[in-house]
Amino acid sequence: MVEEKQIISGIDIGTTKIAVVIAEWNKSDNSINILGVGEAPSDGLKKGIVVNMNKTVNSLTQALSMAERQADVEVNGAFVGITGDHIRGINYSGVITVSKGSNRQPVGQEITQNDVQRVLDHAQSINLSPDRRILHVLSRDFKVDDRSGIKNPLGLAGHRLEAKVHLVTSAINVEKDLQTCMEKSGVDVVEFVLEPLASAHSVLDENERKLGVILVDIGGGTTDVIMYHEGGVLHAGTVPLGGSNITYDIAYGVQTTLEQAEQLKCQYGSAKSALADPEENINITGTNGRDSKTISRKNLAGIIEPRMDEIFRLVKNELRKSDYPGDYTFGIVLTGGGSKLEHVIDLAQEIFQQHIKVGQPQLTGGVSEKVNNPRYSTAVGLINYGRQNWSELEYGDSIDINSIFKRSFTKMGDWIKTWY
């Protein structure tokens, strides 16, 4: 008898925070109920890379304990978000001949699941350095002979089958360090998931992905970008700047601690100095024998705006790497902790000249409502990603780089068979 309910856990290991979400998935109605949420400051990572393993493990343990106590569930395995400027994305394609035999017949052969699997396998024939692996194979579309833009080629007749995919690669040693931290915390990695891909699973709907949308996830150490059109991923990338850079700018600019700078940013910060109140003054407590001082909200915004402007312009450069020349019907969706900054939509609209909105999870009931915050978009998205891919994953064992490399393409074929 199949279990009607399943526990799924997601862990967002960020530069400024580690967030753990434990959820119960009811398979009968496909609903998600958040059982526990844990969060702890993270100071063992820098831009997605472990720089202090002991600090990272301590933060992980603290966040896990908090979530486990609330959920009354022990976490043994979890989906773990991964980001950083070691992530690379490239559009690639694979081509196979469908026709059997040596004679080319006018009528092509019917495309089978095996053909789809073969062309996806061929799409991974990219030369990678030994220290990198394919993290995700994200479908764009297929082409059968001269017919392009096909989402599901199964059953169609043709001689030639081409698969267009977006390959996301990562540094194996970065993953290994994260895996070691997880193991020291007593949790196995079910799968590493690209963080903007996870966030998309919590803040974007089917229409947005189909008609075109850009998700910009502003985290603490990095800003992640993922672009969708016609249900497929056109591009994914990372900008090595985030909210913590703004915090450092404030600390330098007003000569205060990082803790007080973070508080100033969250409580009084604005992304547009022209919209900040020049009459409202903020008291800054002196540190280490220094005198206290005051600063206007407008002057504080004058420190924040140049950095946010830089982040958005770097994102704009990242978007240019996509080869898609068309429009994005739903514009840009901002999420992550940095999207909560006041007037951030105004600045983004000025730079991108597109419709801008802030996205967050939309869950209801009890503990679930606690995560309806852009800060938890990745953690909740990991839960949704796990729910969608549950049947294709190997559970109970810790992550194995080689098995997941092969599994990416098996999952891709199964996904096509299941959803189309």
Contacts in CASP RR format, 6 or more apart in sequence:
PFRMAT RR
TARGET T0000
AUTHOR 0000-0000-0000
METHOD contacts of the structure
MODEL  1
MVEEKQIISGIDIGTTKIAVVIAEWNKSDNSINILGVGEAPSDGLKKGIV
VNMNKTVNSLTQALSMAERQADVEVNGAFVGITGDHIRGINYSGVITVSK
GSNRQPVGQEITQNDVQRVLDHAQSINLSPDRRILHVLSRDFKVDDRSGI
KNPLGLAGHRLEAKVHLVTSAINVEKDLQTCMEKSGVDVVEFVLEPLASA
HSVLDENERKLGVILVDIGGGTTDVIMYHEGGVLHAGTVPLGGSNITYDI
AYGVQTTLEQAEQLKCQYGSAKSALADPEENINITGTNGRDSKTISRKNL
AGIIEPRMDEIFRLVKNELRKSDYPGDYTFGIVLTGGGSKLEHVIDLAQE
IFQQHIKVGQPQLTGGVSEKVNNPRYSTAVGLINYGRQNWSELEYGDSID
INSIFKRSFTKMGDWIKTWY
2 27 0 8 1.000
3 27 0 8 1.000
4 26 0 8 1.000
4 27 0 8 1.000
4 28 0 8 1.000
5 24 0 8 1.000
5 25 0 8 1.000
5 26 0 8 1.000
5 27 0 8 1.000
6 24 0 8 1.000
6 25 0 8 1.000
6 27 0 8 1.000
6 390 0 8 1.000
7 22 0 8 1.000
7 23 0 8 1.000
7 24 0 8 1.000
7 25 0 8 1.000
7 35 0 8 1.000
7 73 0 8 1.000
8 22 0 8 1.000
8 23 0 8 1.000
8 24 0 8 1.000
8 25 0 8 1.000
8 79 0 8 1.000
8 383 0 8 1.000
8 386 0 8 1.000
8 387 0 8 1.000
8 390 0 8 1.000
9 20 0 8 1.000
9 21 0 8 1.000
9 22 0 8 1.000
9 23 0 8 1.000
9 67 0 8 1.000
9 75 0 8 1.000
9 77 0 8 1.000
9 78 0 8 1.000
9 79 0 8 1.000
9 187 0 8 1.000
9 383 0 8 1.000
10 20 0 8 1.000
10 21 0 8 1.000
10 22 0 8 1.000
10 78 0 8 1.000
10 79 0 8 1.000
10 80 0 8 1.000
10 81 0 8 1.000
10 379 0 8 1.000
10 382 0 8 1.000
10 383 0 8 1.000
11 18 0 8 1.000
11 19 0 8 1.000
11 20 0 8 1.000
11 21 0 8 1.000
11 60 0 8 1.000
11 63 0 8 1.000
11 64 0 8 1.000
11 78 0 8 1.000
11 79 0 8 1.000
11 80 0 8 1.000
11 81 0 8 1.000
11 182 0 8 1.000
11 187 0 8 1.000
11 379 0 8 1.000
11 382 0 8 1.000
12 18 0 8 1.000
12 19 0 8 1.000
12 20 0 8 1.000
12 81 0 8 1.000
12 195 0 8 1.000
12 198 0 8 1.000
12 376 0 8 1.000
12 378 0 8 1.000
12 379 0 8 1.000
12 382 0 8 1.000
13 42 0 8 1.000
13 45 0 8 1.000
13 48 0 8 1.000
13 56 0 8 1.000
13 60 0 8 1.000
13 80 0 8 1.000
13 81 0 8 1.000
13 82 0 8 1.000
13 178 0 8 1.000
13 181 0 8 1.000
14 42 0 8 1.000
14 45 0 8 1.000
14 48 0 8 1.000
14 83 0 8 1.000
14 219 0 8 1.000
14 220 0 8 1.000
14 221 0 8 1.000
15 42 0 8 1.000
15 45 0 8 1.000
15 46 0 8 1.000
15 47 0 8 1.000
15 48 0 8 1.000
15 219 0 8 1.000
15 220 0 8 1.000
15 221 0 8 1.000
15 222 0 8 1.000
15 244 0 8 1.000
16 41 0 8 1.000
16 42 0 8 1.000
16 219 0 8 1.000
16 220 0 8 1.000
16 221 0 8 1.000
16 243 0 8 1.000
16 244 0 8 1.000
17 39 0 8 1.000
17 40 0 8 1.000
17 41 0 8 1.000
17 42 0 8 1.000
17 375 0 8 1.000
18 39 0 8 1.000
18 40 0 8 1.000
18 41 0 8 1.000
18 42 0 8 1.000
18 56 0 8 1.000
18 59 0 8 1.000
18 60 0 8 1.000
18 62 0 8 1.000
18 63 0 8 1.000
19 37 0 8 1.000
19 38 0 8 1.000
19 39 0 8 1.000
19 63 0 8 1.000
19 375 0 8 1.000
19 376 0 8 1.000
19 378 0 8 1.000
19 379 0 8 1.000
20 36 0 8 1.000
20 37 0 8 1.000
20 38 0 8 1.000
20 39 0 8 1.000
20 63 0 8 1.000
20 64 0 8 1.000
20 66 0 8 1.000
20 67 0 8 1.000
20 75 0 8 1.000
20 78 0 8 1.000
20 379 0 8 1.000
21 34 0 8 1.000
21 36 0 8 1.000
21 37 0 8 1.000
21 38 0 8 1.000
21 67 0 8 1.000
21 371 0 8 1.000
21 376 0 8 1.000
21 379 0 8 1.000
21 380 0 8 1.000
21 382 0 8 1.000
21 383 0 8 1.000
22 34 0 8 1.000
22 35 0 8 1.000
22 36 0 8 1.000
22 37 0 8 1.000
22 67 0 8 1.000
22 68 0 8 1.000
22 70 0 8 1.000
22 71 0 8 1.000
22 73 0 8 1.000
22 75 0 8 1.000
23 32 0 8 1.000
23 33 0 8 1.000
23 34 0 8 1.000
23 35 0 8 1.000
23 36 0 8 1.000
23 383 0 8 1.000
24 32 0 8 1.000
24 33 0 8 1.000
24 35 0 8 1.000
25 31 0 8 1.000
25 32 0 8 1.000
25 383 0 8 1.000
25 387 0 8 1.000
25 390 0 8 1.000
26 32 0 8 1.000
26 33 0 8 1.000
30 387 0 8 1.000
32 363 0 8 1.000
32 368 0 8 1.000
32 383 0 8 1.000
32 384 0 8 1.000
32 387 0 8 1.000
33 368 0 8 1.000
34 363 0 8 1.000
34 366 0 8 1.000
34 367 0 8 1.000
34 368 0 8 1.000
34 370 0 8 1.000
34 371 0 8 1.000
34 380 0 8 1.000
34 383 0 8 1.000
35 70 0 8 1.000
35 71 0 8 1.000
35 72 0 8 1.000
35 73 0 8 1.000
35 367 0 8 1.000
36 67 0 8 1.000
36 68 0 8 1.000
36 70 0 8 1.000
36 71 0 8 1.000
36 73 0 8 1.000
36 367 0 8 1.000
37 66 0 8 1.000
37 67 0 8 1.000
37 70 0 8 1.000
37 367 0 8 1.000
37 370 0 8 1.000
37 371 0 8 1.000
37 376 0 8 1.000
38 63 0 8 1.000
38 64 0 8 1.000
38 66 0 8 1.000
38 67 0 8 1.000
38 70 0 8 1.000
39 63 0 8 1.000
39 66 0 8 1.000
40 59 0 8 1.000
40 60 0 8 1.000
40 62 0 8 1.000
40 63 0 8 1.000
40 66 0 8 1.000
41 59 0 8 1.000
42 55 0 8 1.000
42 56 0 8 1.000
42 59 0 8 1.000
43 52 0 8 1.000
43 55 0 8 1.000
43 59 0 8 1.000
44 50 0 8 1.000
44 51 0 8 1.000
44 52 0 8 1.000
44 53 0 8 1.000
44 55 0 8 1.000
44 56 0 8 1.000
44 59 0 8 1.000
45 51 0 8 1.000
45 56 0 8 1.000
46 221 0 8 1.000
47 84 0 8 1.000
47 85 0 8 1.000
47 221 0 8 1.000
47 222 0 8 1.000
47 240 0 8 1.000
48 82 0 8 1.000
48 83 0 8 1.000
48 84 0 8 1.000
48 174 0 8 1.000
48 221 0 8 1.000
48 222 0 8 1.000
49 84 0 8 1.000
49 86 0 8 1.000
49 174 0 8 1.000
49 177 0 8 1.000
50 56 0 8 1.000
50 174 0 8 1.000
50 177 0 8 1.000
50 178 0 8 1.000
50 181 0 8 1.000
53 177 0 8 1.000
53 180 0 8 1.000
53 181 0 8 1.000
53 184 0 8 1.000
56 181 0 8 1.000
57 181 0 8 1.000
57 184 0 8 1.000
57 185 0 8 1.000
60 181 0 8 1.000
60 182 0 8 1.000
60 185 0 8 1.000
60 187 0 8 1.000
61 185 0 8 1.000
64 75 0 8 1.000
64 185 0 8 1.000
64 187 0 8 1.000
67 75 0 8 1.000
68 74 0 8 1.000
68 75 0 8 1.000
70 367 0 8 1.000
75 187 0 8 1.000
76 186 0 8 1.000
76 187 0 8 1.000
76 188 0 8 1.000
76 396 0 8 1.000
77 187 0 8 1.000
77 188 0 8 1.000
77 189 0 8 1.000
77 190 0 8 1.000
77 396 0 8 1.000
78 182 0 8 1.000
78 187 0 8 1.000
78 188 0 8 1.000
78 189 0 8 1.000
78 190 0 8 1.000
78 382 0 8 1.000
79 190 0 8 1.000
79 191 0 8 1.000
79 193 0 8 1.000
79 198 0 8 1.000
79 382 0 8 1.000
79 383 0 8 1.000
79 385 0 8 1.000
79 386 0 8 1.000
80 178 0 8 1.000
80 182 0 8 1.000
80 189 0 8 1.000
80 190 0 8 1.000
80 191 0 8 1.000
80 192 0 8 1.000
80 193 0 8 1.000
80 382 0 8 1.000
81 192 0 8 1.000
81 193 0 8 1.000
81 194 0 8 1.000
81 195 0 8 1.000
81 198 0 8 1.000
81 378 0 8 1.000
81 382 0 8 1.000
82 135 0 8 1.000
82 170 0 8 1.000
82 174 0 8 1.000
82 175 0 8 1.000
82 178 0 8 1.000
82 192 0 8 1.000
82 193 0 8 1.000
82 194 0 8 1.000
82 195 0 8 1.000
83 194 0 8 1.000
83 195 0 8 1.000
83 196 0 8 1.000
83 222 0 8 1.000
83 224 0 8 1.000
83 238 0 8 1.000
84 174 0 8 1.000
84 222 0 8 1.000
84 238 0 8 1.000
84 240 0 8 1.000
85 222 0 8 1.000
85 238 0 8 1.000
85 240 0 8 1.000
86 170 0 8 1.000
86 171 0 8 1.000
86 174 0 8 1.000
87 135 0 8 1.000
87 168 0 8 1.000
87 169 0 8 1.000
87 170 0 8 1.000
87 194 0 8 1.000
87 236 0 8 1.000
87 237 0 8 1.000
87 238 0 8 1.000
88 132 0 8 1.000
88 168 0 8 1.000
88 169 0 8 1.000
88 170 0 8 1.000
88 237 0 8 1.000
89 166 0 8 1.000
89 167 0 8 1.000
89 168 0 8 1.000
89 169 0 8 1.000
89 235 0 8 1.000
89 236 0 8 1.000
89 237 0 8 1.000
90 126 0 8 1.000
90 166 0 8 1.000
90 167 0 8 1.000
90 169 0 8 1.000
91 140 0 8 1.000
91 164 0 8 1.000
91 165 0 8 1.000
91 166 0 8 1.000
91 167 0 8 1.000
91 234 0 8 1.000
91 235 0 8 1.000
91 323 0 8 1.000
92 123 0 8 1.000
92 126 0 8 1.000
92 164 0 8 1.000
92 165 0 8 1.000
92 166 0 8 1.000
92 167 0 8 1.000
93 123 0 8 1.000
93 162 0 8 1.000
93 163 0 8 1.000
93 164 0 8 1.000
93 165 0 8 1.000
94 119 0 8 1.000
94 120 0 8 1.000
94 122 0 8 1.000
94 123 0 8 1.000
94 125 0 8 1.000
94 162 0 8 1.000
94 163 0 8 1.000
94 164 0 8 1.000
94 165 0 8 1.000
95 119 0 8 1.000
95 122 0 8 1.000
95 160 0 8 1.000
95 161 0 8 1.000
95 162 0 8 1.000
95 163 0 8 1.000
96 115 0 8 1.000
96 118 0 8 1.000
96 119 0 8 1.000
96 122 0 8 1.000
96 160 0 8 1.000
96 161 0 8 1.000
97 159 0 8 1.000
97 160 0 8 1.000
98 108 0 8 1.000
98 109 0 8 1.000
98 111 0 8 1.000
98 115 0 8 1.000
98 158 0 8 1.000
98 159 0 8 1.000
98 160 0 8 1.000
98 161 0 8 1.000
99 105 0 8 1.000
99 108 0 8 1.000
99 109 0 8 1.000
99 158 0 8 1.000
99 159 0 8 1.000
100 109 0 8 1.000
104 159 0 8 1.000
107 157 0 8 1.000
108 157 0 8 1.000
108 158 0 8 1.000
108 159 0 8 1.000
109 157 0 8 1.000
109 158 0 8 1.000
109 159 0 8 1.000
110 155 0 8 1.000
110 156 0 8 1.000
110 157 0 8 1.000
111 144 0 8 1.000
111 153 0 8 1.000
111 154 0 8 1.000
111 155 0 8 1.000
111 156 0 8 1.000
111 157 0 8 1.000
111 158 0 8 1.000
111 161 0 8 1.000
112 154 0 8 1.000
112 155 0 8 1.000
113 154 0 8 1.000
113 413 0 8 1.000
113 417 0 8 1.000
115 153 0 8 1.000
115 161 0 8 1.000
116 153 0 8 1.000
116 154 0 8 1.000
116 161 0 8 1.000
116 163 0 8 1.000
116 413 0 8 1.000
116 416 0 8 1.000
117 409 0 8 1.000
117 410 0 8 1.000
117 413 0 8 1.000
119 142 0 8 1.000
119 161 0 8 1.000
119 162 0 8 1.000
119 163 0 8 1.000
120 137 0 8 1.000
120 163 0 8 1.000
120 165 0 8 1.000
120 409 0 8 1.000
120 412 0 8 1.000
120 413 0 8 1.000
121 409 0 8 1.000
122 163 0 8 1.000
123 137 0 8 1.000
123 163 0 8 1.000
123 165 0 8 1.000
123 167 0 8 1.000
123 409 0 8 1.000
124 134 0 8 1.000
124 137 0 8 1.000
124 167 0 8 1.000
124 408 0 8 1.000
124 409 0 8 1.000
126 134 0 8 1.000
126 167 0 8 1.000
128 134 0 8 1.000
128 169 0 8 1.000
131 171 0 8 1.000
131 172 0 8 1.000
131 173 0 8 1.000
132 169 0 8 1.000
132 170 0 8 1.000
132 171 0 8 1.000
132 172 0 8 1.000
133 169 0 8 1.000
133 170 0 8 1.000
133 172 0 8 1.000
133 175 0 8 1.000
133 401 0 8 1.000
133 404 0 8 1.000
133 405 0 8 1.000
134 167 0 8 1.000
134 168 0 8 1.000
134 169 0 8 1.000
134 405 0 8 1.000
134 408 0 8 1.000
135 168 0 8 1.000
135 169 0 8 1.000
135 170 0 8 1.000
135 192 0 8 1.000
135 194 0 8 1.000
135 408 0 8 1.000
136 166 0 8 1.000
136 167 0 8 1.000
136 168 0 8 1.000
136 193 0 8 1.000
136 194 0 8 1.000
136 197 0 8 1.000
136 408 0 8 1.000
137 165 0 8 1.000
137 166 0 8 1.000
137 167 0 8 1.000
137 168 0 8 1.000
137 408 0 8 1.000
137 409 0 8 1.000
137 412 0 8 1.000
138 165 0 8 1.000
138 166 0 8 1.000
138 167 0 8 1.000
138 168 0 8 1.000
138 197 0 8 1.000
138 232 0 8 1.000
138 233 0 8 1.000
138 236 0 8 1.000
139 163 0 8 1.000
139 164 0 8 1.000
139 165 0 8 1.000
139 232 0 8 1.000
139 233 0 8 1.000
139 412 0 8 1.000
139 415 0 8 1.000
139 416 0 8 1.000
140 164 0 8 1.000
140 165 0 8 1.000
140 166 0 8 1.000
140 232 0 8 1.000
140 233 0 8 1.000
140 234 0 8 1.000
141 148 0 8 1.000
141 149 0 8 1.000
141 150 0 8 1.000
141 151 0 8 1.000
141 164 0 8 1.000
141 230 0 8 1.000
141 232 0 8 1.000
142 149 0 8 1.000
142 150 0 8 1.000
142 151 0 8 1.000
142 152 0 8 1.000
142 153 0 8 1.000
142 161 0 8 1.000
142 162 0 8 1.000
142 163 0 8 1.000
142 164 0 8 1.000
143 149 0 8 1.000
143 150 0 8 1.000
143 160 0 8 1.000
143 161 0 8 1.000
143 162 0 8 1.000
143 164 0 8 1.000
144 150 0 8 1.000
144 153 0 8 1.000
144 156 0 8 1.000
144 158 0 8 1.000
144 160 0 8 1.000
144 161 0 8 1.000
144 162 0 8 1.000
145 158 0 8 1.000
145 159 0 8 1.000
145 160 0 8 1.000
147 156 0 8 1.000
149 230 0 8 1.000
150 156 0 8 1.000
151 230 0 8 1.000
151 231 0 8 1.000
151 420 0 8 1.000
152 416 0 8 1.000
152 420 0 8 1.000
153 161 0 8 1.000
154 416 0 8 1.000
154 417 0 8 1.000
154 420 0 8 1.000
165 412 0 8 1.000
166 232 0 8 1.000
166 233 0 8 1.000
166 234 0 8 1.000
166 235 0 8 1.000
166 236 0 8 1.000
168 194 0 8 1.000
168 197 0 8 1.000
168 236 0 8 1.000
170 192 0 8 1.000
172 401 0 8 1.000
175 192 0 8 1.000
175 399 0 8 1.000
175 401 0 8 1.000
178 189 0 8 1.000
178 192 0 8 1.000
179 189 0 8 1.000
179 398 0 8 1.000
179 399 0 8 1.000
182 188 0 8 1.000
182 189 0 8 1.000
183 398 0 8 1.000
188 396 0 8 1.000
188 397 0 8 1.000
188 398 0 8 1.000
188 399 0 8 1.000
189 398 0 8 1.000
189 399 0 8 1.000
190 386 0 8 1.000
190 393 0 8 1.000
190 395 0 8 1.000
190 396 0 8 1.000
190 399 0 8 1.000
191 386 0 8 1.000
191 389 0 8 1.000
191 393 0 8 1.000
191 399 0 8 1.000
191 404 0 8 1.000
192 399 0 8 1.000
192 404 0 8 1.000
193 382 0 8 1.000
193 385 0 8 1.000
194 224 0 8 1.000
194 226 0 8 1.000
194 236 0 8 1.000
195 217 0 8 1.000
195 224 0 8 1.000
195 378 0 8 1.000
196 215 0 8 1.000
196 217 0 8 1.000
196 224 0 8 1.000
196 225 0 8 1.000
196 226 0 8 1.000
196 236 0 8 1.000
196 237 0 8 1.000
197 226 0 8 1.000
197 233 0 8 1.000
197 236 0 8 1.000
197 385 0 8 1.000
198 378 0 8 1.000
198 381 0 8 1.000
198 382 0 8 1.000
198 384 0 8 1.000
198 385 0 8 1.000
199 215 0 8 1.000
199 217 0 8 1.000
199 224 0 8 1.000
199 226 0 8 1.000
199 335 0 8 1.000
199 336 0 8 1.000
199 377 0 8 1.000
199 378 0 8 1.000
199 381 0 8 1.000
200 209 0 8 1.000
200 215 0 8 1.000
200 226 0 8 1.000
200 228 0 8 1.000
200 381 0 8 1.000
201 381 0 8 1.000
201 382 0 8 1.000
201 384 0 8 1.000
201 385 0 8 1.000
201 388 0 8 1.000
202 360 0 8 1.000
202 361 0 8 1.000
202 376 0 8 1.000
202 377 0 8 1.000
202 378 0 8 1.000
202 380 0 8 1.000
202 381 0 8 1.000
202 383 0 8 1.000
202 384 0 8 1.000
203 215 0 8 1.000
203 333 0 8 1.000
203 335 0 8 1.000
203 359 0 8 1.000
203 360 0 8 1.000
203 361 0 8 1.000
203 377 0 8 1.000
204 213 0 8 1.000
204 215 0 8 1.000
204 228 0 8 1.000
204 333 0 8 1.000
206 231 0 8 1.000
207 330 0 8 1.000
208 228 0 8 1.000
208 330 0 8 1.000
208 333 0 8 1.000
209 228 0 8 1.000
209 231 0 8 1.000
209 232 0 8 1.000
210 228 0 8 1.000
210 229 0 8 1.000
210 230 0 8 1.000
210 231 0 8 1.000
211 229 0 8 1.000
211 329 0 8 1.000
211 330 0 8 1.000
212 227 0 8 1.000
212 228 0 8 1.000
212 229 0 8 1.000
212 230 0 8 1.000
212 327 0 8 1.000
212 328 0 8 1.000
212 329 0 8 1.000
212 330 0 8 1.000
212 331 0 8 1.000
213 227 0 8 1.000
213 228 0 8 1.000
213 328 0 8 1.000
213 329 0 8 1.000
213 330 0 8 1.000
213 331 0 8 1.000
213 332 0 8 1.000
213 333 0 8 1.000
214 225 0 8 1.000
214 226 0 8 1.000
214 227 0 8 1.000
214 228 0 8 1.000
214 319 0 8 1.000
214 328 0 8 1.000
214 331 0 8 1.000
214 332 0 8 1.000
214 333 0 8 1.000
214 354 0 8 1.000
215 225 0 8 1.000
215 226 0 8 1.000
215 227 0 8 1.000
215 228 0 8 1.000
215 332 0 8 1.000
215 333 0 8 1.000
215 335 0 8 1.000
216 223 0 8 1.000
216 224 0 8 1.000
216 225 0 8 1.000
216 315 0 8 1.000
216 332 0 8 1.000
216 333 0 8 1.000
216 334 0 8 1.000
216 335 0 8 1.000
216 339 0 8 1.000
217 223 0 8 1.000
217 224 0 8 1.000
217 225 0 8 1.000
217 226 0 8 1.000
217 335 0 8 1.000
217 336 0 8 1.000
217 377 0 8 1.000
217 378 0 8 1.000
218 242 0 8 1.000
218 243 0 8 1.000
218 311 0 8 1.000
218 334 0 8 1.000
218 335 0 8 1.000
218 336 0 8 1.000
218 337 0 8 1.000
218 338 0 8 1.000
218 339 0 8 1.000
219 242 0 8 1.000
219 243 0 8 1.000
219 336 0 8 1.000
219 337 0 8 1.000
219 338 0 8 1.000
220 242 0 8 1.000
220 243 0 8 1.000
220 244 0 8 1.000
220 337 0 8 1.000
220 338 0 8 1.000
221 240 0 8 1.000
221 241 0 8 1.000
221 242 0 8 1.000
221 243 0 8 1.000
221 244 0 8 1.000
221 245 0 8 1.000
222 238 0 8 1.000
222 239 0 8 1.000
222 240 0 8 1.000
222 241 0 8 1.000
222 242 0 8 1.000
223 238 0 8 1.000
223 239 0 8 1.000
223 241 0 8 1.000
223 242 0 8 1.000
223 311 0 8 1.000
223 314 0 8 1.000
223 315 0 8 1.000
224 236 0 8 1.000
224 237 0 8 1.000
224 238 0 8 1.000
224 239 0 8 1.000
225 235 0 8 1.000
225 236 0 8 1.000
225 237 0 8 1.000
225 238 0 8 1.000
225 239 0 8 1.000
225 315 0 8 1.000
225 318 0 8 1.000
225 319 0 8 1.000
226 233 0 8 1.000
226 235 0 8 1.000
226 236 0 8 1.000
226 237 0 8 1.000
227 233 0 8 1.000
227 234 0 8 1.000
227 235 0 8 1.000
227 236 0 8 1.000
227 319 0 8 1.000
227 322 0 8 1.000
227 324 0 8 1.000
227 328 0 8 1.000
228 234 0 8 1.000
229 324 0 8 1.000
229 326 0 8 1.000
229 328 0 8 1.000
234 322 0 8 1.000
234 323 0 8 1.000
234 324 0 8 1.000
235 318 0 8 1.000
235 319 0 8 1.000
235 321 0 8 1.000
235 322 0 8 1.000
235 324 0 8 1.000
237 318 0 8 1.000
237 321 0 8 1.000
238 318 0 8 1.000
239 311 0 8 1.000
239 314 0 8 1.000
239 315 0 8 1.000
239 318 0 8 1.000
241 307 0 8 1.000
241 310 0 8 1.000
241 311 0 8 1.000
241 314 0 8 1.000
242 311 0 8 1.000
242 338 0 8 1.000
243 265 0 8 1.000
243 337 0 8 1.000
243 338 0 8 1.000
245 307 0 8 1.000
245 311 0 8 1.000
246 265 0 8 1.000
246 304 0 8 1.000
246 307 0 8 1.000
246 308 0 8 1.000
246 341 0 8 1.000
247 258 0 8 1.000
247 261 0 8 1.000
247 262 0 8 1.000
247 265 0 8 1.000
248 258 0 8 1.000
248 261 0 8 1.000
249 303 0 8 1.000
249 304 0 8 1.000
249 306 0 8 1.000
249 307 0 8 1.000
250 256 0 8 1.000
250 261 0 8 1.000
250 264 0 8 1.000
250 265 0 8 1.000
250 300 0 8 1.000
250 303 0 8 1.000
250 304 0 8 1.000
251 257 0 8 1.000
251 258 0 8 1.000
251 260 0 8 1.000
251 261 0 8 1.000
253 303 0 8 1.000
254 261 0 8 1.000
254 264 0 8 1.000
254 284 0 8 1.000
254 293 0 8 1.000
254 295 0 8 1.000
254 300 0 8 1.000
254 303 0 8 1.000
255 290 0 8 1.000
256 264 0 8 1.000
256 284 0 8 1.000
256 285 0 8 1.000
256 286 0 8 1.000
256 287 0 8 1.000
257 287 0 8 1.000
260 284 0 8 1.000
260 285 0 8 1.000
260 287 0 8 1.000
264 282 0 8 1.000
264 284 0 8 1.000
264 300 0 8 1.000
265 304 0 8 1.000
265 341 0 8 1.000
266 340 0 8 1.000
268 282 0 8 1.000
268 297 0 8 1.000
268 300 0 8 1.000
269 276 0 8 1.000
269 297 0 8 1.000
269 300 0 8 1.000
269 301 0 8 1.000
269 304 0 8 1.000
269 341 0 8 1.000
269 342 0 8 1.000
270 276 0 8 1.000
270 297 0 8 1.000
270 300 0 8 1.000
270 301 0 8 1.000
270 304 0 8 1.000
270 305 0 8 1.000
270 341 0 8 1.000
270 342 0 8 1.000
270 343 0 8 1.000
271 301 0 8 1.000
271 304 0 8 1.000
271 305 0 8 1.000
271 308 0 8 1.000
271 341 0 8 1.000
271 342 0 8 1.000
271 343 0 8 1.000
271 344 0 8 1.000
271 346 0 8 1.000
271 347 0 8 1.000
272 301 0 8 1.000
272 305 0 8 1.000
272 343 0 8 1.000
272 346 0 8 1.000
272 347 0 8 1.000
273 298 0 8 1.000
273 299 0 8 1.000
273 301 0 8 1.000
273 302 0 8 1.000
273 304 0 8 1.000
273 305 0 8 1.000
275 301 0 8 1.000
275 343 0 8 1.000
275 346 0 8 1.000
276 296 0 8 1.000
276 297 0 8 1.000
276 298 0 8 1.000
276 300 0 8 1.000
276 301 0 8 1.000
276 302 0 8 1.000
276 343 0 8 1.000
277 296 0 8 1.000
277 297 0 8 1.000
277 298 0 8 1.000
278 296 0 8 1.000
278 297 0 8 1.000
278 298 0 8 1.000
279 296 0 8 1.000
280 296 0 8 1.000
280 297 0 8 1.000
281 294 0 8 1.000
281 295 0 8 1.000
281 296 0 8 1.000
281 297 0 8 1.000
282 294 0 8 1.000
282 295 0 8 1.000
282 296 0 8 1.000
282 297 0 8 1.000
282 300 0 8 1.000
283 292 0 8 1.000
283 293 0 8 1.000
283 294 0 8 1.000
284 292 0 8 1.000
284 293 0 8 1.000
284 294 0 8 1.000
284 295 0 8 1.000
285 292 0 8 1.000
286 292 0 8 1.000
286 293 0 8 1.000
301 343 0 8 1.000
304 341 0 8 1.000
305 347 0 8 1.000
308 341 0 8 1.000
308 344 0 8 1.000
308 347 0 8 1.000
309 347 0 8 1.000
309 351 0 8 1.000
312 347 0 8 1.000
312 348 0 8 1.000
312 351 0 8 1.000
312 352 0 8 1.000
313 351 0 8 1.000
316 351 0 8 1.000
316 352 0 8 1.000
328 354 0 8 1.000
330 355 0 8 1.000
331 354 0 8 1.000
331 355 0 8 1.000
331 356 0 8 1.000
332 348 0 8 1.000
332 352 0 8 1.000
332 354 0 8 1.000
332 355 0 8 1.000
332 356 0 8 1.000
332 357 0 8 1.000
333 356 0 8 1.000
333 357 0 8 1.000
333 358 0 8 1.000
333 359 0 8 1.000
334 344 0 8 1.000
334 345 0 8 1.000
334 348 0 8 1.000
334 356 0 8 1.000
334 357 0 8 1.000
334 358 0 8 1.000
334 359 0 8 1.000
334 374 0 8 1.000
335 358 0 8 1.000
335 359 0 8 1.000
335 360 0 8 1.000
335 374 0 8 1.000
335 377 0 8 1.000
336 374 0 8 1.000
336 375 0 8 1.000
336 377 0 8 1.000
336 378 0 8 1.000
337 374 0 8 1.000
337 375 0 8 1.000
338 344 0 8 1.000
338 374 0 8 1.000
339 358 0 8 1.000
339 359 0 8 1.000
339 374 0 8 1.000
340 358 0 8 1.000
340 373 0 8 1.000
340 374 0 8 1.000
340 375 0 8 1.000
344 358 0 8 1.000
345 356 0 8 1.000
345 357 0 8 1.000
345 358 0 8 1.000
348 356 0 8 1.000
349 355 0 8 1.000
349 356 0 8 1.000
358 374 0 8 1.000
359 374 0 8 1.000
359 377 0 8 1.000
360 372 0 8 1.000
360 373 0 8 1.000
360 374 0 8 1.000
360 376 0 8 1.000
360 377 0 8 1.000
361 371 0 8 1.000
361 372 0 8 1.000
361 373 0 8 1.000
361 376 0 8 1.000
361 377 0 8 1.000
361 380 0 8 1.000
361 381 0 8 1.000
362 372 0 8 1.000
363 369 0 8 1.000
363 371 0 8 1.000
363 372 0 8 1.000
363 380 0 8 1.000
371 379 0 8 1.000
371 380 0 8 1.000
386 393 0 8 1.000
389 411 0 8 1.000
389 415 0 8 1.000
391 414 0 8 1.000
391 418 0 8 1.000
392 407 0 8 1.000
392 410 0 8 1.000
392 411 0 8 1.000
392 414 0 8 1.000
392 415 0 8 1.000
393 407 0 8 1.000
393 411 0 8 1.000
394 403 0 8 1.000
394 407 0 8 1.000
END
